[in-house]
């Protein structure tokens, strides 16, 4: 028998104890992987896989703040594909998932999210009048679970009509095109109506609920001898921009829009804040909420920079001569 054989089991035992002692600090020090926050994005228009520059702006805002989609933040997209009645179910679905924040572009999506949950924070963007719509108590103290960004339309609609009057000096009969499905646009119609009355204009109400109603609305404007058109800013009109612009050109109506994208696509003029910038800045609200801020304590942000865009090519097609003073104030003039 080998004289060293009795020591073999003892050495194995000592080695196993030592190995256990070395391994123990690693087990004690190990921490569970941090939970990746989920953000819900509730969209009235658009479809999965379709290019969307505004959604890209929001994602870019998150990247600028150091977030990496799929690694440090997860985004659950819900696309209503233009079907407003789907917003309620999509919002409820996000609430069931217990996402950390729901981002809602536009008044209909914001109101759907607010109805679905009063506890999950909601960050709105591109909402024309959040106080008038009853979404927040006030801009400075939103209260509740909703905060974000306003388009400041309550203060700008009158200014848009004044700019349109400068471009069309003989203007006395104005038509307004808007979606009656959007609660926020009912308020917008009232503001435009008051501003038109103050300027001595006759106002035609071109309320629509479906895209198929656009041709009839423009025929109503023609029959009423409308001399210019005011197009409201909302997801519905933006989604059907091409159809609206085709009808505007067909009926030769000078028109003003809130969104510059209409002018880039051939509209006469626009005045308002950058829509993409609103989406991008919504990311900063998401960041603060994920870091512990309460929506009720975050004031609603209002835009401070506004862009006046004029399409001279369209003006010439309409036989309009845009005053030099108006052109000098424009941020963008399309030749």
N, C-alpha and C positions, 0 to 999 in steps of 0.2 A: 504493500500500500504506500502511496506517495505521502511523505511527511508533511507536505504543504497542503494536502487536500482538506483538512479541517478548517483552514483559513479562507477557503474559496467562498463558502456561503456567507461568512461574515463580511468579506469584502463586497459581495454583491448587495448585501443588506445596507451597508454604509453608503454605497454608491446610489442606491435607490432613495435613501433619505436625503442625501445631498442634492440629487436631481429634483426631488420634490421641493426642497427649500429654495432652489434657484428658480423654479417655475412659478412658485407661489406669488412673488411680487408682481409678475406679469399678469396673473389672473386678477389680483386685487386692483391693479392700476388700470385694467382695461375698461373703457367706457363705451356704452352703447352708441351707435352711430346717431348723430343728430337727426331729428325728424325734418324732412324737407317740406316747407310750407306749400300748400296748394292755393292757387288763385283762380277764381272762376271768372270767365269773360263772357258776359251775356250780350249777344249781338242780335239785333233785329234783322239786319240784312247781311248778305254774304253767304257763302257756302264753303264747306271744308275743301281745302286744296286750291281754292280760287285766290289769285293774288289780291291782297288787301293792304294798300299803303298805310291806312290808318292803324290797323292792327300791328303792322310792322313798326310804326312810330312808337306804339306802346311798348313793344318788345325791345326796341332800341333804347327806350328810356330805362327799362330794367337793366339792360346790359351796361348802360352808362353808370349805373349805381352799383355795378359789380356782380349782378345776378347772372347765372348761367342757366338757361332754360333746360330742364331735364336733369340738372345736377343740384343746383342750390335753390331752385324754385320750379314748381310744376304748374302748368296752366291747363285748366279744364275749359275747353271751348264749347259753347253752346250756340248754335247757329239757328235762328228761327226762319231763315231763308225768306224773309219778307212776310211771313205769316204771323201777324201780331198776336193772334190768339194762342200761339205756341209759347209766348214769353212766360206766361204763368207757370206752365209745366216745366219749362227749362229752368226757371228760377227756383222752383220747388226742388228740382233734381239737384241743383248745386247746393241748396240748403241741406238736403239729406246727406250729401257727401261731406258736410261739415268743412267746407273750404274755409281758409282763414280770412279771405276777402273776396267780395264780388265786385267786379268792375262793370259799370253799366253806361255805355254811350247812348245819350238821348233820353228824353223824358219817358217814353213808354217802357223801356227796359228798366229804368230806375224805379218807376212806380211798381213794376212787376216784382223786382227784387225786394223792395220795401214791404210789399204785401206778403211775400214769402217768408221773410224773417225780420224780426226786430232785434236780434242779437248779433248776427254775423255782420261785421262792418261792410258797408257799401260805399264804393268810390264812384261817383257819377262824373261824367264829362260831357261836354257839348249839350248842356241843359240850358234852355233859354231863360227861364224864370223859375228857379227852384223854390223861392218863397211864395210866389203867386200860385204855384202848382201845389203847395202844401207839402212839399217834400222835406223842407227844413224849416225850422222856426224862424231863423234869421241867418244872414250871411256870416255875421260875426260869431254867433253861438248857434250852430246847427241843431244841437240837441239830438236825441235819438241815435241811430246807427248809420246815418248817411252824411257824407261830406264830399268834397271834390271841387269841381270847376264849373263855373257858369259862363254862358256866352254873353251875358250882359245885354240881351236883346231888349229888355224893358227900356233901356236908355238909348239904344241905337236905332230902333225902328224909325223914329221921327227923323233922325239924321239921314237915314237912307232915302227917305222920301224927298228931303231937301236937296240931296245930291242929284236925284233923278230929275227934279224940277230944274236944276241948273243945266242939265244936259238936254232937257226937252222944255224950253221956256214957255211954249204954248200949252203945256199940260194942264188940263182941268178935269179929265175923267180918268181915274186910275182903277185898275182891277187888281185883286190880290188872289194868288193861287196858293192853296194850302190844303192839308189833309185833315178832314174832320175826325179821323180816328185818333189823332194825337191830342190828349188833353192840354198839353202845353200850347198847342197852336190855337186853341180857342182863346186863350189869353192874348196870343200874338195878334189875332184878328182884331180883338178889341183895342189893342194899342195902335195898330195901323189905322183903324177906323177913326180913332180920336185924333191922330196926327193928321190924317187926310182932311178931316172936318176943320181943324184949326187952320189949315192952309187953303181952305175953300174948295177942296176937290170933291167931286162926286165919286163914291167908291162902289165898285162892283164886287160882290162876294162870289168867288169861284171855288167853293169848297168841293173836294172830291174825296171819295173813299177807296176807289180802285183805279188802277192805271187805265182801264178801259174807259173811264169817264173823262180823261184828258181832252180828247177831241171835242166832246160836247161842251166842256168848259170854255174852250177857245172859241167855239161858235157863239157861245153866250157873250163872250167879251166882244166879238165882232158885232153882234146884233146890238149890243149896248154902246157901241162906238167908243170903246176903251182906247185911250191914246198911249197908254203905257202899262206895264205890268210889274207887280211886286211879288217875288217868289220867296216864300218862307224857307228858313233853314231847318230841316228836319231829315231824319234818315230816309223817309219816304220820297221826298223830292230829290234828294241826292242820289238815291238808288235809280230813279227814273230820269236822270239828268238828260240823257241823249234824246229821249222822247219829248221831253219838255222843250229842249232847245230846237228840235226839228219843228215843233208847232209854233214856237215863237218866231222862227225865221219864216215859216209859211205865212203867218198872219202879220209879219212885218211890225212886231210890237217892240219898242224899246223896253228893256227890262232891267231891273236891278236885283241882285242876289246877295245873300249873306256870304256865300262861299266862293272863294277865288277860283275853285276848280271849274265853276260854270263859265267864267270869263276865259280861262285857258282853253275851254272846249268850244268857244265861240259866242258866249254871252256878251252883252254890251258892257256891263259894269257890276262891280261888287264892292261891298264895304263891310268889314268885320274882322274878327280875330282869326288866327290861323287854326284850322281844325286839327291838323296834324300836331301842332304844338300842344293843343289841349290833351290829345291822347298821350303824347310824350310826357307831359307834366303829371298826368294821372299816376304814372309810375312812382313819382316822389311821394304821393299820398300812400300808395301801397307799401312803400319802403318804411315810412314812419309808423304805419299801423302794425306791420310785421315786427317792428322793434318795440311795440308796446303802447303806442299812442292810441287814445280813444277818439273815435270819429266826432263825438260831441264836443271835443276840445280843439278840433282842427277847423279854423274858419274856412268858409267856402272862398276859393280864389276867383277873382275876377280878372279878365284880361286887361292889360295896360297898353298893349300895342295893337293898332288896327291898321289894316291895309286897304287902300283904295286902288282898285285895278280897273283899267279901261281898255276895251278892245277897239282900236281905231278902225280896223278893217270892218268890223261889224257896224260901227257908226257910219262909215261911208256907204255901206250896203243899204242902210236905212235912210240915207240922205241927211244925216245929222252932222252938224258942225259943232264939235265939242269946244266950249270956251277955253281959251288959253289958260286962264286962271285955274280952271278945274284940272286941266292936264298937268299944270305945274305942281299941284297938290297930290297927284297920283304917285303911288309907290311903284306901280308897274303900268306901262303903256305898251300894249301889243300892237305893233305896226302891221 
